Amino acid sequence: MSDPIENKSPQNSEHAAQQQQQQLYLRSSITAGIRRNSSVVYPVSKGEYPPVKRLDPMHKKRILVTGGAGFVGSHLVDSLMLLGHDVICLDNFFTGSKTNVTHWIGHPHFELIRHDVVDPILLEVDQIYHLACPASPRHYQSNAVKTLKTSFFGTYNMLGLAKRTKARFLLASTSEIYGSPAVHPQPESYWGNVNPIGPRACYDEGKRVAEALSYSYARQDNVDIRVARIFNCFGPRMNWNDGRVVSNFILQALENKDLTVYGDGKATRCFQYVQDLVDGLIRLMDSDVTEPINLGNPEEYTINEFAEIILKMVGEGKETTAKVVHLPAVEDDPQRRKPDITKAKELLGWEPKVSMLEGLRGTVAYFRSTLDDEH
Ligand SMILES: O=C(O)[C@H]1O[C@H](OP(=O)(O)OP(=O)(O)OC[C@H]2O[C@@H](n3ccc(=O)[nH]c3=O)[C@H](O)[C@@H]2O)[C@H](O)[C@@H](O)[C@@H]1O
């Protein structure tokens, strides 16, 4: 049955025209993608989709999410889709995965493009969330030169796109720009303590130059930028082979293996749940705040404490022989990290809603179910 609302008022004929335009845009951008950039665009299929809001054309935006098939990116894509926007998800699938966004493939508001941000791409967009870059130390150190290229050329290309289209640009920066911090907790005003020649430099310095590029484009070319400094984040859809502490410990505990603590385990981290982070990113994008903003959960744990929490949570009511073992310390591993989120609270009205323990229960359940699927 046709939608009665869609066929009546002038507003709705506008809506229909807009939809037609969107379809045209979709086709033209697909062609542009193939012809100019040799990018692969996935064919669409019919299916059931999560319920998206119907936005009026004035509020509907064309939003590009680079790294959109990654762990954080795919949750961001979900939220933007549910809000009713047109979303272009761009990923080279180095650490991202098609399965993270399969549920949107074929939806008329959604496009999936295989593309590496190191190469330029021509698209028409209103907002760019630039997340593309491996974030796990294991991955970003596995090809340090590529990480630097992604941080520099990837950000340069996306800022160029923002300049051309006058799109608002949000950089996913990181707590790693503070290095091994001499100030605790870390406010945005702290300039950091980074080893520029160490094994983490490809990421830390890469993200620092990405911030420097963003502010240079803002000053020189009036590009409308937002910078989020993201602290440790976890949740469903983390890769099994991610290598970061949350997924490592959960998988080890679920498989009854010893939990590998690097060094003495006295280093601290604060873990935020992915949905909180996504809410913070969207709030920042939709705000007027152009200074960098820390997004993180200030609940602080030592890695030893964290290991014990996981052992207890995963082992609940079950026989387990898993225990904590200490492996050699990792070079340049920051010894403490905790966000000062005063600015996020004051300027965005944002603070985490999900406690670390609550988020962890959901994440353990997710990993448990994926493990069950495997067997
Ligand atoms: O999770 C994140 O969002 C952050 O993860 C990393 O930073 P890092 O804090 O070093 O991440 P992990 O590899 O999870 O390490 C956290 C702590 O746990 C320790 N660890 C990690 C893994 C493990 O198996 N055992 C273990 O003791 C590490 O040595 C470190 O002290 C990235 O570099 C950041 O960009 C990113 O924002």
The ligand as an SDF file (V2000), in Angstrom:
LIG
                    3D

 37 39  0  0  0  0  0  0  0  0999 V2000
   41.2670    1.0050   23.7230 O   0  0  0  0  0  0  0  0  0  0  0  0
   41.4310    2.1120   23.2190 C   0  0  0  0  0  0  0  0  0  0  0  0
   40.4710    2.7300   22.8540 O   0  0  0  0  0  0  0  0  0  0  0  0
   42.8100    2.6820   23.0780 C   0  0  0  0  0  0  0  0  0  0  0  0
   43.6590    1.5480   22.9430 O   0  0  0  0  0  0  0  0  0  0  0  0
   45.0310    1.7640   22.7450 C   0  0  0  0  0  0  0  0  0  0  0  0
   45.6800    2.1780   23.8760 O   0  0  0  0  0  0  0  0  0  0  0  0
   46.0730    1.2270   25.1070 P   0  0  0  0  0  0  0  0  0  0  0  0
   45.5030    1.8750   26.3050 O   0  0  0  0  0  0  0  0  0  0  0  0
   47.5260    0.9500   25.1250 O   0  0  0  0  0  0  0  0  0  0  0  0
   45.2690   -0.1360   24.8300 O   0  0  0  0  0  0  0  0  0  0  0  0
   45.4680   -1.6420   25.2670 P   0  0  0  0  0  0  0  0  0  0  0  0
   46.3120   -2.3660   24.2720 O   0  0  0  0  0  0  0  0  0  0  0  0
   44.1160   -2.1590   25.5100 O   0  0  0  0  0  0  0  0  0  0  0  0
   46.3110   -1.6080   26.6190 O   0  0  0  0  0  0  0  0  0  0  0  0
   45.8030   -1.1470   27.8490 C   0  0  0  0  0  0  0  0  0  0  0  0
   46.7390   -1.6210   28.9400 C   0  0  0  0  0  0  0  0  0  0  0  0
   46.5790   -3.0410   29.0860 O   0  0  0  0  0  0  0  0  0  0  0  0
   47.8190   -3.6930   28.9260 C   0  0  0  0  0  0  0  0  0  0  0  0
   47.5610   -5.0040   28.2840 N   0  0  0  0  0  0  0  0  0  0  0  0
   47.0220   -5.0830   27.0470 C   0  0  0  0  0  0  0  0  0  0  0  0
   46.7200   -6.3000   26.4890 C   0  0  0  0  0  0  0  0  0  0  0  0
   46.9980   -7.4700   27.2060 C   0  0  0  0  0  0  0  0  0  0  0  0
   46.7570   -8.6400   26.7650 O   0  0  0  0  0  0  0  0  0  0  0  0
   47.5430   -7.3500   28.4380 N   0  0  0  0  0  0  0  0  0  0  0  0
   47.8210   -6.1460   28.9970 C   0  0  0  0  0  0  0  0  0  0  0  0
   48.3180   -6.0920   30.1420 O   0  0  0  0  0  0  0  0  0  0  0  0
   48.6780   -2.7470   28.1130 C   0  0  0  0  0  0  0  0  0  0  0  0
   50.0440   -3.0060   28.3150 O   0  0  0  0  0  0  0  0  0  0  0  0
   48.2110   -1.4070   28.6450 C   0  0  0  0  0  0  0  0  0  0  0  0
   48.8660   -1.0980   29.8230 O   0  0  0  0  0  0  0  0  0  0  0  0
   45.1520    2.7050   21.5480 C   0  0  0  0  0  0  0  0  0  0  0  0
   46.4530    3.0310   21.3030 O   0  0  0  0  0  0  0  0  0  0  0  0
   44.3140    3.9330   21.6750 C   0  0  0  0  0  0  0  0  0  0  0  0
   44.3530    4.7000   20.5160 O   0  0  0  0  0  0  0  0  0  0  0  0
   42.9020    3.5900   21.8900 C   0  0  0  0  0  0  0  0  0  0  0  0
   42.1600    4.7690   22.1040 O   0  0  0  0  0  0  0  0  0  0  0  0
  1  2  2  0
  2  3  1  0
  2  4  1  0
  4  5  1  0
  4 36  1  0
  5  6  1  0
  6  7  1  0
  6 32  1  0
  7  8  1  0
  8  9  2  0
  8 10  1  0
  8 11  1  0
 11 12  1  0
 12 13  2  0
 12 14  1  0
 12 15  1  0
 15 16  1  0
 16 17  1  0
 17 18  1  0
 17 30  1  0
 18 19  1  0
 19 20  1  0
 19 28  1  0
 20 21  1  0
 20 26  1  0
 21 22  2  0
 22 23  1  0
 23 24  2  0
 23 25  1  0
 25 26  1  0
 26 27  2  0
 28 29  1  0
 28 30  1  0
 30 31  1  0
 32 33  1  0
 32 34  1  0
 34 35  1  0
 34 36  1  0
 36 37  1  0
M  END
$$$$
